[in-house]
């Protein structure tokens, strides 16, 4: 994703304003966020395709993509972890790209997100994904997969934040990102890892309870993976964040 000097960023921020403007509940917020993620990822993976548009004005909940995503989150409550929804969208698009490879007129539709076939595609893709994620454990059988995932999340977050806010960004930089709503956008699009949010003193200071509800985030879900090894790695990677 482009940095904050992207001329389209204002439009993206306006889209996230719809969550507050239309007083979306938790399920609607998750569905709306997924619809934005689908639209962004689909356009990047299939740039020459005429994609279904997200409504630019009025209540976005009346749009087709939102309705499909709402059906998805309603039917998968308790079946998918919060952190898996972004992977779920990626999985469906990866499969679409594979089955349409070489085709002149591919069919790319958000309808692929729901239904029994979509679930089977997800389970197959996720199994291969988990196998790939487990490979680093071959050299270190003592490190749990959850800890490896947390360490990987910190590394990705550091790279993204340093690129967008500068090396060792200050508390004031994060406050600015919060006020411009970039912080919400980055979190909802998976650019900032939930493991980072669960540890970061800056995030604990900036994000209040009502803010966490907007991004459907519960730090307690990630605490089992926040080991001493993960915390020590965090201190090395983000030395400016002192408790």
N, C-alpha and C positions, 0 to 999 in steps of 0.2 A: 504493500500500500504506500501511496505517496505521502510525503511529509506534510506538515501544516501549511506549506506554501502552495499546495494544490488548489487551483482556482475552484475546484468542485467541492472543497471541504465545507464551505458555507452551506451548500445544498445538503450535504450529508448530516451536518449538525441540525439543520432544520428538520430533517427526517426523524432524528432522535428526539427532537422537541415534541413530536406527536405523542410520545409515550406519556408526557405530562399533560399536554393540551387536551387529550381525549381520555385522561384518567384511566389508563389501561391497568387492569389487574395483573397479577403475577403471570398467569397463563397467557394472557394477551401480549404482555411485554416479551415473553420468551418467543411467542409465535412471530411477533413483529420483527424482533431482532433476527430470527432465522430467515425471515423473508428478505431482509436486507443482505444477509450473508449469502443466501442463494443467488440473489441478483448480482452481487459483486463477483462472486466466484464463477458463476456461469458466464458472465461477460468476459472475464479474463481467460477462461479455458476455451471458450468458443466466441472469439471476438467478431467473427464475420456472420454470426447468426442473429436473426431478428428476434430478440428475447421479449417475453412478456414483461410489460412495464409495471413499476410500482406507482401507485397514485401520487402525484405531486401536490395535489390539493384535496381538501376534504378529509373525511375519516378514512384512514388507510385500511381499516378493518372491513370495509366493503369490497376491497380488491380481491381478485382471484388468488394471488400468491399468498396473501395473508390467510385466507380461508383454508387453503391447503396446509399451510404451516400450523394453523390452529388445530386442524384435524390431527396432524402428526403429533403435536405435543400432548393433546388430550388423550390420544390412544396409546402413547408410550410412557405415560406417567408411571413411575415405578419400574419401568423396563430399561430405560436409558438413564445413565448418570448425567448430571448437568454438563459435565465436561465432555460428554460424548456427542452432544448434539451437533457441534461444529464438525466433528469427525464424520458424523452421519451424512451431513450435506456433502462433504468432500468425497465420501465413499460412493454416493450415488452418481456424482459427476465423473469420478474416475471410471466407473463402470460404463457410463454413457460414452465417454471418450473412447474407451476400448472397443465397445461394440459398434461404434460409428466410424472407426478409423478407416480412412480411405473412401468413405461415402461422400458423395457430392452434396446431398441434401439430408443432413442428419435431423433427427427429431429430438429437440432438447426442451423438455417440458417439466415444470415443477410438479406435475402429477406423479413423476417418478418417485417422489418422496414418501408416498403413502401406499398402503396395500401389502398383501402377503409377499408379492414378488420383491417389493422394496425391502422388506424385512429380511428376506433370504439373501438378497444382495449384500445387505449390511452385515449379516452374521458371517458370510464368507469373507468379505473384505476385512472385517474386524479381526477374524482369526489370523489372517495373513499379516495384518498390521501388528498384532500382539506378538506373533512369532518373530517379526523383524525387530520389534522393540526389545525382545528378550535376548537377542544375540549378544549384546555387550556383557551379559551375565556369564557367558562361557568362560571369560577370563577372571571373573570375580563372583563366584557362586554365593558369597556371603551377603551381597548387596541385594535387598528386595527390589522387585520391579517398580514398586511405588516410589521408592527413594530415587531410583534412576530417573523416573519420570519427573520427579520434583527437581532434580539437579539439571535435567535437560530444559525444563521450563524456566529456571533461573537464567540459564545461559542465553536462551532465546530472548527473554525479557531484557536482559542487560544489553544485548546487541541492538534491540529495537529502541530502547530508551536512550542509549548513548547516541544513536543516529538521529533521533528526533528532538532530544532535549540537551544534547551535548554530554561530554564525558563527566562522570560523577555529578549528575544534575542535582541542584540544590532543592531544598524544600520549597522555595519560592517558585521554581520552575514547575514543580508538580501542582502547586496552587494555581498557577496561571493556566495549566492544562485542564484543571478541574473547572475553573471559571469559564473557560471557553468551550467546555463540554467535550474537548478532545479526549480527556481521560476516560469518560464513559464509552466513547466510541472505540477507543483502543481496547478496552476491557471486553466489550461486547463482541468485537471482531477477533478476539483471541490473541491479540498482539502482546497483551500483558498477562502472564501466567497467574492462575488462581493461587499457586503455591507462593509466588512472590507477594501477592496481596495478603496472604495469611501470615507472612513473616514481617513485612515491611513496616517499620515504625512510622514512616511518612504516610502510608496508606491508612494505618490505624488512626492517625491524627486527622487526616483529611476526609475519609469516607465515614460518615455517620451511619447509624442504623437504617435510616430512611433511604440513604444512598445505596446501601447494600441490597435493599429490597428492589430497587430499580434495576439492578443488574442481576437479580436472582442469585445472589452469592451468599453462601453460608461458610465462613472460615472453618467452622468445626468439622466440615466434611473432609478437610485436607490435613488436619492436625496429625492423624496417624502417620503420615509420610514426612512430617517435619521433625526429623531426627537431629541429633547433635551434629552429625556429618553435614546435613543440609544447612543447619544454622551457621556452622563454621564456614561453609562455602559462601553463604550469603554475606557474611561479614567481610570476606575477602573481595567479593565481587562488587559490593556496595558499601565501601568504607565510610561514605559520607552519612550513612543512615545509622545513627547511634541511638540506642534506647535511653 
